[in-house]
Amino acid sequence: MKKLGMATLFLIVLVGKIIAQDKIEKWDVFELTLKGPATGNPFMGTELLARFTNGDKVYEQEGYYDGNGIYKIRFMPDKEGTWSYVTTSNKKELNNSKGNFECTPAATNNHGPVRVKATYHFQYEDGTPYWPFGTTIYEWPFQDSATKKQTIETMAASAFNKARFLAVPPYKDRYITGPLTITTFPFEGTNRDNWDFSRFNPAYFKNLDSCVAELRRIGVEADMILFRPYDKGKWGFDMMGQEVNKRFTRYMVARYAAYRNIWWSMCNENSFIRNMTDEDWDELFKLVQEKDPYHHLRSIHNADRIYDYAKPWVTHVSLQYYNVVKAPWGTPLLRDLYKKPIVNDEINYEGDIESRWGQLSGEEMTYRFWNAYIGGGYATHGETYKSSPWISYGGKLIGTSPARIAFLRKIVESGPKGGLEPIDQYWETNMAGKAGEYYLVYFGKDKPAKWDFVLPKRDLTNGAKFKVDIIDTWNMTITPVDKEFEIIPMPDNRYKFIEKNKASIKLPAKQYLALRIYKTADGTKVANDGRHELE
């Protein structure tokens, strides 16, 4: 019976020259396949659009040419019930094709696309909280099948729920000769001398399709990087010209926007593409914003010049600036500047290579992660060991930080559902949580022997009671303190509350400790003097 049910769910119906599913679950990919003209250059001048309707829900989704006379339109339904569609095209074979399908409830592991929540955080569209814990696997789509399979297995067993990777391979010797030689490229041709930038190569993108789908299957967001500066004039994909850039962007959106796990990263280290201006990137951003009917997350990753993340088409900050996470206060500063989620997407990498950006110890990588989250932001991991260059190939993780990052993820996910907020970023920079309810205090590289029970006053009540856990973030242990703490306003200090008996918590005087403080009983409100924390 189970096999029969699955067969019904994915039933394919053929009516004339139309192929489509008759049932699809919410936030999955509905794919409409049409037979059309293959003569000339179907990639140029062919307009194809489908209008999808379900009650008050109406979407327009562009299609794309998939080779051999096949045209496709991919659509992500976000409402249960019957959807109807009709195509519009300047090619008569593709015009006015009609049909409908049933959208069924989402599976238990399908929460929809990720959205920005409460200015600085994220959640899935169904309201389920989402905290990004990213990793970097730039070139994994271009590896052999065994390595790609191992990458997915590693990811599925890890804490990482977002992966940054390139949509177009960088020029490297290993892709020119040897077992990883690339013979299928995004455009027709074999090298810079004969690229036909007017014709995409559908066979190339079918590999990307499977990569995005595999990440979706294991619940990982696909932070796909559309452009990058790593050809140095040899392949020329970083010097195609703006008209080709726009055509490529439009094709990518038509092909991948229907995947619920897509994030659009416009470029990696964008300012290293010296022939492109910020105005060029503005144009590409606005194109994605216009053509993606589902409004997936959009950002860009900087190099030596930081793009203006305050622009309205940018949904979150994707930052490469290592010093931000060397202390907890850097991320709150960026939150105040941009009023958007801060994702520190490159904070250097754990590894042992010669380049200084790939020499972090596991301790330092873990420390930087904690600083990012205590600051009210997020971070992305990478690993660059000579024996296992994860950021290039994927494959296996061998570093010591992934387990500690998984431990941090459990702590974050067991905390406030709205995410960690800086408690008093102007003064107590190592403290985050939910004021009055929950506090996570991170001591980093300090070695405190004790901590006086003192909290910033915001949202605290006189007589409230708290319990405390001592967290060893490196050894991954949580030790409850066998005491309940009651707080009162600190005498002669309008900024703080203190434990009524001036209690302290004894600590083991070692690095990488944290405290988790959570309220167990309410107190009574105290008068507010109405002054800001900066006054």
Residue pairs with C-beta under 8 A, 6 or more apart in sequence:
8 23
9 23
9 24
9 25
9 104
10 21
10 23
11 21
11 22
11 23
12 19
12 20
12 21
12 22
13 19
13 20
13 21
13 22
15 99
17 34
17 35
17 36
17 93
17 97
18 32
18 33
18 34
18 97
18 99
19 32
19 33
19 34
20 30
20 31
20 32
20 33
20 99
20 101
21 30
21 31
21 101
22 101
22 102
23 101
23 102
23 103
23 104
24 30
24 77
24 101
24 102
24 103
24 104
25 103
25 104
25 105
25 106
25 107
25 110
26 77
26 78
26 79
26 80
26 103
26 104
26 105
26 106
26 110
26 112
27 76
27 77
27 78
27 106
27 110
27 111
27 112
27 113
27 125
27 260
28 76
28 77
28 106
28 110
28 260
29 74
29 75
29 76
29 258
29 259
30 74
30 75
30 76
30 77
30 83
30 101
30 258
31 72
31 73
31 74
31 75
31 258
32 50
32 63
32 72
32 73
32 74
32 75
32 85
32 87
32 97
32 99
33 70
33 71
33 72
34 48
34 63
34 70
34 71
34 72
34 73
34 87
34 93
34 94
34 97
35 69
35 70
35 71
35 93
36 42
36 46
36 69
36 70
36 71
36 89
36 91
36 93
36 94
37 46
37 69
37 91
37 93
38 68
38 69
41 198
41 199
42 65
42 69
42 71
43 65
43 198
43 199
43 200
43 247
43 251
44 198
45 90
46 65
46 71
46 89
46 90
46 91
46 94
47 88
47 89
47 90
48 62
48 63
48 64
48 71
48 73
48 87
48 88
48 89
48 91
48 94
49 60
49 61
49 62
49 63
49 73
49 87
49 88
49 89
50 60
50 61
50 63
50 73
50 75
50 85
50 86
50 87
50 88
51 58
51 59
51 60
51 85
51 86
51 87
51 88
52 58
52 59
52 60
52 61
52 75
52 77
52 83
52 84
52 85
53 83
53 84
53 85
54 77
54 79
54 81
54 82
54 83
54 84
54 103
55 79
55 81
57 78
57 79
59 75
59 293
59 294
60 293
61 73
61 74
61 75
61 254
61 257
61 258
61 293
62 73
62 250
62 253
62 254
62 291
63 71
63 72
63 73
63 87
63 94
63 254
64 71
64 72
64 73
64 251
64 254
64 255
65 71
65 200
65 202
66 72
66 202
67 202
67 203
71 94
73 87
74 254
74 255
74 256
74 257
74 258
74 259
75 83
75 85
75 258
76 113
76 257
76 258
76 259
76 260
76 294
77 83
77 103
78 112
78 125
78 294
79 103
80 103
80 104
80 105
81 102
81 103
82 100
82 101
82 102
82 103
83 100
83 101
83 102
83 103
84 98
84 99
84 100
85 98
85 99
85 100
85 101
86 96
86 97
86 98
87 94
87 95
87 96
87 97
87 98
88 95
88 96
89 95
106 112
106 126
109 219
110 260
111 124
111 125
111 126
111 128
111 130
112 124
112 125
112 126
112 260
113 124
113 125
113 260
113 261
113 262
113 294
113 296
114 122
114 123
114 124
114 125
114 130
114 221
114 261
114 263
114 297
115 122
115 123
115 124
115 125
115 297
116 122
116 297
116 315
116 316
116 340
116 341
117 123
117 129
117 418
117 419
118 418
118 419
119 339
119 340
119 341
120 335
120 340
120 341
120 342
120 376
120 377
120 419
120 421
121 131
121 341
121 418
121 419
122 129
122 130
122 131
122 132
122 316
122 341
123 129
123 130
124 130
129 413
129 417
129 418
129 419
130 161
131 161
131 378
131 409
131 412
131 413
131 419
132 161
132 162
132 221
132 343
132 378
132 380
133 159
133 160
133 161
133 162
133 378
133 379
133 381
133 405
133 408
133 409
134 160
134 161
134 162
134 163
134 164
134 223
134 343
134 345
134 378
134 379
134 380
134 381
135 155
135 158
135 160
135 162
135 163
135 164
135 380
135 381
135 382
135 383
135 390
136 163
136 164
136 165
136 345
136 346
136 349
136 380
136 381
136 382
136 390
136 391
137 151
137 163
137 164
137 165
137 390
137 391
137 393
137 394
138 164
138 165
138 166
138 170
138 225
138 268
138 391
138 392
139 165
139 166
139 169
139 170
139 392
139 393
139 394
140 147
140 148
140 151
140 163
140 165
140 211
140 393
140 394
141 148
141 165
141 166
141 167
141 169
141 207
141 208
141 211
142 169
142 175
142 180
142 182
143 151
143 180
143 393
143 394
143 395
144 179
144 180
147 393
147 394
147 395
148 211
148 214
148 394
150 394
150 395
150 396
151 393
151 394
151 395
152 214
152 215
152 218
154 394
154 395
154 396
154 397
155 163
155 215
155 218
155 220
156 218
158 397
158 402
158 406
159 402
159 405
159 406
159 409
160 220
160 381
160 402
160 405
161 219
161 220
161 221
162 220
162 221
162 223
162 263
162 380
163 215
163 220
163 221
163 222
163 223
164 223
164 225
164 265
164 268
164 301
164 345
164 380
165 211
165 222
165 223
165 224
165 225
166 225
166 228
166 268
167 186
167 208
167 224
167 225
167 226
167 252
168 186
168 226
168 227
168 228
168 237
169 175
169 182
170 228
170 230
170 231
171 230
171 231
171 232
171 234
171 235
174 180
175 181
175 182
176 182
183 190
184 201
184 203
184 204
184 207
185 195
185 201
185 204
186 200
186 201
186 204
186 205
186 237
186 248
187 195
187 196
187 197
187 199
187 200
187 201
188 195
188 196
188 199
188 200
188 201
189 195
189 196
191 235
192 234
192 235
192 236
195 236
197 240
197 241
197 244
197 247
200 248
200 251
205 255
208 224
208 256
209 255
211 222
212 222
212 224
212 256
212 259
212 261
212 262
213 259
215 221
215 222
215 261
216 222
216 259
216 260
216 261
220 261
221 261
221 262
221 263
222 259
222 261
222 262
222 263
223 263
223 265
223 318
223 345
224 252
224 256
224 262
224 263
224 264
224 265
225 265
225 266
225 267
225 268
225 301
226 248
226 249
226 252
226 264
226 265
226 266
226 267
226 284
227 238
227 245
227 266
227 267
227 268
227 270
227 273
228 238
228 267
228 268
228 269
229 238
229 267
229 268
229 269
229 270
229 272
229 273
229 303
230 238
231 237
231 238
231 239
233 239
238 273
239 273
239 275
240 248
242 276
242 280
242 283
245 276
245 280
245 284
246 283
246 284
246 287
249 284
249 287
249 288
250 287
250 291
253 264
253 287
253 288
253 291
253 292
254 291
256 262
257 291
257 292
257 293
257 294
257 296
258 294
260 294
262 296
263 296
263 297
263 298
263 299
264 288
264 292
264 296
264 297
264 298
264 299
265 299
265 300
265 301
265 318
266 281
266 284
266 285
266 288
266 298
266 299
266 300
267 273
267 281
267 300
267 301
268 301
269 301
269 302
269 303
269 320
270 276
270 281
270 300
270 301
270 302
270 303
270 307
271 302
271 303
271 304
271 305
271 306
271 307
272 303
272 304
278 307
278 308
281 300
281 307
282 311
282 313
285 298
285 300
285 311
285 313
285 314
286 313
288 298
288 313
289 295
289 298
289 313
297 315
297 316
298 313
298 314
298 315
299 309
299 314
299 315
299 316
299 317
299 318
299 343
300 307
300 314
300 318
301 318
301 319
301 320
301 345
301 346
302 318
302 319
302 320
302 321
303 320
306 319
306 321
307 314
308 314
309 316
309 317
309 338
309 340
310 337
310 338
310 339
310 340
314 340
315 340
315 341
316 340
316 341
316 342
316 343
317 334
317 338
317 340
317 341
317 342
317 343
318 343
318 345
319 334
319 342
319 343
319 344
319 345
319 346
320 345
320 346
321 344
322 346
322 347
322 348
322 357
323 330
324 330
324 331
324 334
324 344
324 347
324 372
325 331
325 344
325 347
325 368
325 369
325 371
325 372
325 375
325 379
326 368
326 371
327 371
327 429
328 370
328 371
328 374
328 375
328 429
328 430
328 432
328 442
328 444
329 375
329 425
329 429
330 371
330 375
331 342
331 344
331 371
331 372
331 375
331 376
331 377
332 375
332 376
332 422
332 425
332 429
333 425
334 342
334 377
335 342
335 375
335 376
335 377
335 422
341 377
341 378
342 372
342 375
342 376
342 377
342 378
343 377
343 378
343 379
343 380
344 368
344 372
344 377
344 378
344 379
344 380
345 379
345 380
346 380
346 382
347 365
347 368
347 369
347 372
347 379
347 380
348 356
348 357
348 358
348 359
348 360
348 364
348 365
348 368
348 382
349 357
349 358
349 360
349 365
349 381
349 382
349 383
349 384
349 391
350 360
350 361
350 362
350 364
350 365
350 381
350 382
350 383
350 384
350 385
350 399
350 400
350 401
351 358
351 359
351 360
351 382
351 383
351 384
351 385
351 386
351 389
351 399
352 358
352 359
352 384
352 385
352 386
353 359
353 384
353 385
353 386
353 389
355 384
358 382
358 384
358 391
360 368
360 401
361 400
362 399
362 400
362 401
362 404
363 400
363 401
363 474
363 511
363 512
365 381
365 399
365 401
365 405
366 401
366 404
366 405
366 408
366 473
366 474
366 512
367 444
367 445
367 512
368 379
369 379
369 381
369 401
369 404
369 405
369 408
370 408
370 442
370 444
370 473
370 512
370 514
371 442
371 444
372 378
372 379
373 379
373 408
373 412
373 420
373 432
374 420
374 422
374 430
374 431
374 432
374 440
374 442
375 422
375 425
375 432
376 419
376 420
376 421
376 422
376 425
376 432
381 401
381 402
381 405
382 390
382 391
383 389
383 390
383 391
383 397
383 398
383 399
383 401
383 402
384 390
384 391
384 392
385 398
385 399
387 398
388 395
388 396
388 397
388 398
390 396
390 397
390 399
403 476
404 473
404 474
404 476
407 473
407 476
408 473
411 440
411 471
411 516
412 419
412 420
415 433
415 434
415 438
415 440
415 516
416 433
416 434
416 437
416 438
418 434
420 432
420 433
420 440
421 432
421 433
421 434
421 435
422 429
422 431
422 432
423 431
423 432
423 433
423 435
423 439
423 455
423 456
423 458
424 431
424 456
424 458
424 533
426 533
426 534
427 456
427 495
427 533
428 456
430 441
430 442
430 443
430 444
431 439
431 440
431 441
431 442
431 456
432 439
432 440
432 442
433 439
433 440
433 517
435 456
435 458
435 459
435 460
436 458
436 459
436 460
436 461
436 464
436 519
437 459
437 518
437 519
438 516
438 517
438 518
438 519
439 455
439 515
439 516
439 517
439 518
440 514
440 515
440 516
440 517
441 451
441 514
441 515
441 517
442 473
442 514
443 507
443 511
443 512
443 513
443 514
444 511
444 512
445 511
445 512
446 511
447 509
447 510
447 511
448 507
448 509
448 513
449 506
449 507
449 508
449 509
450 504
450 505
450 506
450 507
451 504
451 505
451 507
451 515
452 498
452 499
452 502
452 503
452 504
453 468
453 485
453 487
453 498
453 499
453 502
453 503
453 504
453 505
454 490
454 496
454 497
454 498
454 499
455 487
455 496
455 497
455 517
456 495
456 496
456 497
456 533
457 489
457 494
457 495
457 496
457 497
458 533
460 487
460 497
460 523
460 526
461 522
461 523
461 524
461 525
461 526
462 487
462 488
462 489
462 497
462 523
462 524
462 525
462 526
463 486
463 487
463 488
463 523
463 524
464 486
464 487
464 519
464 521
464 522
464 523
465 484
465 485
465 486
465 487
465 519
465 520
465 521
465 523
466 484
466 485
466 486
466 487
466 517
466 518
466 519
466 520
467 480
467 481
467 484
467 485
467 517
467 518
467 520
468 480
468 481
468 483
468 485
468 505
468 515
468 516
468 517
469 478
469 479
469 480
469 481
469 515
469 516
470 478
470 479
470 480
470 481
470 505
470 507
470 508
470 513
470 514
470 515
471 477
471 478
471 479
471 513
471 514
471 515
471 516
472 478
472 479
472 508
472 510
472 512
472 513
473 512
473 513
473 514
474 511
474 512
478 516
481 505
483 503
484 520
485 499
485 503
486 499
486 500
486 523
487 497
487 498
487 499
487 500
487 523
488 497
488 498
488 499
488 500
489 496
489 497
489 498
489 526
490 496
490 497
490 498
494 529
494 531
495 533
505 515
507 513
